[in-house]
Amino acid sequence: MQAREAAGLPTVYEAADVALHDFDGGKPRVTYTHGGQTHTLECDFIAGCDGFHGVSRASVKDAVREYEKTYPFGWLGVLADVPPVSPHAIVYGNSERGFSLCSMRSLTRSRYYVQCPLDDKVEQWSDQRFWDELRRRLDPALAEAVITGPTIEKSIAPLRSFVAEPMRFGRLFLAGDAAHIVPPTGAKGLNLASSDVKYLSGALIEHYRERSDAGLDTYSQRALARVWRAERFSWWLTTLMHRFPDTDGFGQKLQEAELDYLVNSRAMSTALAENYVGLPL
């Protein structure tokens, strides 16, 4: 955005009535309303980076195939101006009461989460109730180290896995949340959006500089290969770390055995690290 501003290029925020036209032909257009007037943007290509609820995927709903898995719980998250519980950037917790997560935003700001039922309301969770519940789900030494304070943000987010295929429709290309959603357990949402943009920007540069459409023609295939690997990892980590309401004693023992294997196996730990840090582009 700073580069656009430095180049004197306009950026339109809060446009209404956005619609995509003729992206399956040679002259795509975007129409929108802004400042009480209707505008038309003529372009060579359209990058649909407008999120899960945006107009881009909705414009091709009859041509897209969607894969989705919803999870029977949510994350209650809070943001607080308190020091992190650990010098490590992030701590995952798995307890009989459910999942928990402690993450560092800075040396003075922390983000915390606990697994909660989907029908819970934020109003049911006072700050005191949240801090008490978080402590119950952590190792005793970590629980003792938690510094509490007033929360400055509190919300409940549902968890889902979602992929739309393909990610190209003529001269329209989907990217980021418009094409895929991952549960936040694997921390792969922004990572995948960035990799989409890397593939797409490289393909567009190739188109204009080298007059080659090879990158554009393979964009969807390349992006989806990475998307599905990240979807698998995020799903696996979610099933490993959460308590599911329909899990029986056998399933719980399997989860505990896999956690034990993860902690004590160098091969398994290496696989986790490789996926968590990010697979090669």
PyMOL commands that set and color helices and strands:
alter all, ss='L'
color gray80, all
select helices_A, chain A and resi 2-6+55-58+122-124+127-136+140-145+176-178+184-186+189-210+214-241+249-264+266-277
alter helices_A, ss='H'
color red, helices_A
select strands_A, chain A and resi 16-21+29-34+37-42+46-48+65-80+90-95+98-104+110-116+151-165+168-169+172-174+180-181
alter strands_A, ss='S'
color yellow, strands_A
deselect
rebuild
show_as cartoon
